[in-house]
Amino acid sequence: MLTPVLAPPSVAVIGAGPAGLMAAETLALAGVPVDVYDAMPSAGRKFLLAGKGGLNLTHDEPAPAFVGRYRERAAVLAPLLADFGSETLRVPPRAGLRSSRPPGGAREDLGRPGVFLRDWARGLGVETFVGSSGRVFPVDMKAAPLLRAWIHRQRQQGVRFHMRWRWTGWGDDGALRFETPAGAQAVRPGAMVLALGGASWARLGSDGAWVPWLRASGVDVRALEPANCGFDIGWSAHFSARHAGAPLKTVAIEWDDAGDGADPPVRRRQKGEFVVTATGVEGSLVYAASAALRQTLARDGQATFHLDLLPGRDAAFVAAEVARPRGTRSLATHLKSRLGIDGVKMGLLHECVPRETLADPAALARAIKALPLTLRRCRPLDEAISTAGGVRFEALTPGPQTPLMLHARPGVFCAGEMLDWEAPTGGYLLTACFATGRAAGAGAAAWWRAQAGIQTRPEA
Ligand SMILES: Cc1cc2nc3c(=O)[nH]c(=O)nc-3n(C[C@H](O)[C@H](O)[C@H](O)COP(=O)(O)OP(=O)(O)OC[C@H]3O[C@@H](n4cnc5c(N)ncnc54)[C@H](O)[C@@H]3O)c2cc1C
């Protein structure tokens, strides 16, 4: 029989966002000692900010549609999401955890991350609901109660938190270096999980400073770029002064998506709303198209989407209404009375449509149904909701024993937004952070156990 001579040191989780916290919980549940380090004074600052928008935790939809949201990374994330979503089916629920699955619904729910996340939140005393769009929110739409309960539970599980510890890379001796309130510290963990986030909203902690340190270690990191971001168009001073901040409600946009090498690109259409900014556009509908638009911008130097100002009216109806005689009435009065177009919608027509087109009813009707808006650049990464790019999956072991471990640094696992995937808003960001956090935590636990096994000797 083998007995441990010396347990390896604890596992270091660096980054106390949703990915790092999920990794820490997974390690603690596996009986592995965990120390969590974060540069900020408190954990989960971006998670708390997400709570200001209602905390869209996940999405309730069948696994194939869910996984497809991760575009080019759907294939590599699919097994991690499936494993995460099937967690409640593989392990007995912990005390106090009631499943949100209807009786007999287990088979269909297999691999649905949304179902697992709802059960997990309920285990923390947070009930959730599914909105009409399929988005899942806590009933109170807040992040703070969930985060508080989660950290409390982790402390009870023995997780130690070290706040205001900023990791600054590896020393020449291989130890982790930290700047702390007590000065420089070095730590030699038994394994580590990096969950450092992307590089948007740097004031909340994730600043992308890790990119050169990982690259210097031989890790392939794709350049960080804005995802779910706004775009600059370059409005006239007149339009910007009058309409910046105005919402465009219930419109539709169409754009070409060449993601995953689609040739010809797929034409996509989505209904929703967005906001006119001082320099361009931002908001949920624009974010939905932002990955494809950013890729087109990088390739062509500009990207165009078409805006349907009246998605509830078909082209023939709009053409007939615009063509009605307007007598001495102005164009603005005519369009308002016939089609309800006014305010920022009318402003956009004046801004974007040549004078001759405004005077041509058939051409004007076409512009109302498909107004081209040409984007010049993405808004800066710091303003974006999330980050594209990051540690490439090719730089990581695929598992199943030690998933998400850096080839270049055995024993170092990565999770969350610092990995090279992106997804639209709708709960997909947090779900992938949780799922990769759990996978990296499980991988680090397996690695730690293997180290403990190495340091064994036959019992006397
Ligand atoms: C305004 C806004 C609203 C959002 N709303 C939603 C939503 O409703 N639903 C959704 O799914 N997603 C939402 N997101 C995205 C979601 O919050 C992120 O995808 C998620 O927080 C990323 O988790 P993470 O753990 O990978 O990184 P982060 O949450 O960024 O955490 C990384 C942690 O690492 C720490 N860290 C970084 N570098 C160091 C270092 N060198 N040393 C020590 N610590 C370090 C940081 O301080 C931070 O605590 C929103 C984002 C924003 C900006």
The ligand as an SDF file (V2000), in Angstrom:
LIG
                    3D

 53 58  0  0  0  0  0  0  0  0999 V2000
  -20.7040   45.5450  -18.5870 C   0  0  0  0  0  0  0  0  0  0  0  0
  -20.5890   44.0510  -18.6960 C   0  0  0  0  0  0  0  0  0  0  0  0
  -21.7260   43.2710  -18.5730 C   0  0  0  0  0  0  0  0  0  0  0  0
  -21.6440   41.8800  -18.7190 C   0  0  0  0  0  0  0  0  0  0  0  0
  -22.7860   41.1400  -18.6040 N   0  0  0  0  0  0  0  0  0  0  0  0
  -22.7200   39.7980  -18.8060 C   0  0  0  0  0  0  0  0  0  0  0  0
  -23.8930   38.9920  -18.7040 C   0  0  0  0  0  0  0  0  0  0  0  0
  -24.9740   39.4720  -18.3230 O   0  0  0  0  0  0  0  0  0  0  0  0
  -23.7870   37.6640  -19.0080 N   0  0  0  0  0  0  0  0  0  0  0  0
  -22.6060   37.0880  -19.3880 C   0  0  0  0  0  0  0  0  0  0  0  0
  -22.5810   35.8860  -19.6780 O   0  0  0  0  0  0  0  0  0  0  0  0
  -21.4690   37.8120  -19.4190 N   0  0  0  0  0  0  0  0  0  0  0  0
  -21.4990   39.1490  -19.1400 C   0  0  0  0  0  0  0  0  0  0  0  0
  -20.3530   39.8870  -19.1890 N   0  0  0  0  0  0  0  0  0  0  0  0
  -19.0770   39.1830  -19.4480 C   0  0  0  0  0  0  0  0  0  0  0  0
  -18.5770   38.4410  -18.1920 C   0  0  0  0  0  0  0  0  0  0  0  0
  -18.6780   39.2790  -17.0600 O   0  0  0  0  0  0  0  0  0  0  0  0
  -17.1300   37.9990  -18.4250 C   0  0  0  0  0  0  0  0  0  0  0  0
  -17.0890   37.1930  -19.5920 O   0  0  0  0  0  0  0  0  0  0  0  0
  -16.5830   37.2170  -17.2300 C   0  0  0  0  0  0  0  0  0  0  0  0
  -16.5670   38.0130  -16.0590 O   0  0  0  0  0  0  0  0  0  0  0  0
  -15.1650   36.7240  -17.5130 C   0  0  0  0  0  0  0  0  0  0  0  0
  -14.8050   35.8990  -16.4420 O   0  0  0  0  0  0  0  0  0  0  0  0
  -13.2920   35.5340  -16.1580 P   0  0  0  0  0  0  0  0  0  0  0  0
  -13.3010   34.8520  -14.8270 O   0  0  0  0  0  0  0  0  0  0  0  0
  -12.6890   34.8520  -17.3080 O   0  0  0  0  0  0  0  0  0  0  0  0
  -12.5340   36.9480  -16.0390 O   0  0  0  0  0  0  0  0  0  0  0  0
  -12.8140   38.2030  -15.0910 P   0  0  0  0  0  0  0  0  0  0  0  0
  -14.1950   38.2210  -14.6010 O   0  0  0  0  0  0  0  0  0  0  0  0
  -12.3270   39.3750  -15.8560 O   0  0  0  0  0  0  0  0  0  0  0  0
  -11.8690   37.9340  -13.8350 O   0  0  0  0  0  0  0  0  0  0  0  0
  -10.4760   37.9410  -13.9760 C   0  0  0  0  0  0  0  0  0  0  0  0
   -9.8650   38.2030  -12.6060 C   0  0  0  0  0  0  0  0  0  0  0  0
   -8.4500   38.0980  -12.7110 O   0  0  0  0  0  0  0  0  0  0  0  0
   -7.8550   39.1040  -11.9410 C   0  0  0  0  0  0  0  0  0  0  0  0
   -6.5150   39.3670  -12.4640 N   0  0  0  0  0  0  0  0  0  0  0  0
   -6.1910   39.7550  -13.7270 C   0  0  0  0  0  0  0  0  0  0  0  0
   -4.8580   39.8890  -13.8290 N   0  0  0  0  0  0  0  0  0  0  0  0
   -4.3450   39.5750  -12.6130 C   0  0  0  0  0  0  0  0  0  0  0  0
   -3.0110   39.5060  -12.0850 C   0  0  0  0  0  0  0  0  0  0  0  0
   -1.9450   39.8130  -12.8490 N   0  0  0  0  0  0  0  0  0  0  0  0
   -2.8250   39.1350  -10.7900 N   0  0  0  0  0  0  0  0  0  0  0  0
   -3.8930   38.8060  -10.0110 C   0  0  0  0  0  0  0  0  0  0  0  0
   -5.1780   38.8720  -10.4520 N   0  0  0  0  0  0  0  0  0  0  0  0
   -5.3850   39.2440  -11.7390 C   0  0  0  0  0  0  0  0  0  0  0  0
   -8.7960   40.2770  -12.0820 C   0  0  0  0  0  0  0  0  0  0  0  0
   -8.6390   41.2050  -11.0140 O   0  0  0  0  0  0  0  0  0  0  0  0
  -10.1530   39.6000  -12.0880 C   0  0  0  0  0  0  0  0  0  0  0  0
  -10.7110   39.5150  -10.7900 O   0  0  0  0  0  0  0  0  0  0  0  0
  -20.4000   41.2710  -18.9990 C   0  0  0  0  0  0  0  0  0  0  0  0
  -19.2510   42.0610  -19.0970 C   0  0  0  0  0  0  0  0  0  0  0  0
  -19.3260   43.4380  -18.9360 C   0  0  0  0  0  0  0  0  0  0  0  0
  -18.0810   44.2610  -19.0610 C   0  0  0  0  0  0  0  0  0  0  0  0
  1  2  1  0
  2  3  1  0
  2 52  2  0
  3  4  2  0
  4  5  1  0
  4 50  1  0
  5  6  2  0
  6  7  1  0
  6 13  1  0
  7  8  2  0
  7  9  1  0
  9 10  1  0
 10 11  2  0
 10 12  1  0
 12 13  2  0
 13 14  1  0
 14 15  1  0
 14 50  1  0
 15 16  1  0
 16 17  1  0
 16 18  1  0
 18 19  1  0
 18 20  1  0
 20 21  1  0
 20 22  1  0
 22 23  1  0
 23 24  1  0
 24 25  2  0
 24 26  1  0
 24 27  1  0
 27 28  1  0
 28 29  2  0
 28 30  1  0
 28 31  1  0
 31 32  1  0
 32 33  1  0
 33 34  1  0
 33 48  1  0
 34 35  1  0
 35 36  1  0
 35 46  1  0
 36 37  1  0
 36 45  1  0
 37 38  2  0
 38 39  1  0
 39 40  1  0
 39 45  2  0
 40 41  1  0
 40 42  2  0
 42 43  1  0
 43 44  2  0
 44 45  1  0
 46 47  1  0
 46 48  1  0
 48 49  1  0
 50 51  2  0
 51 52  1  0
 52 53  1  0
M  END
$$$$
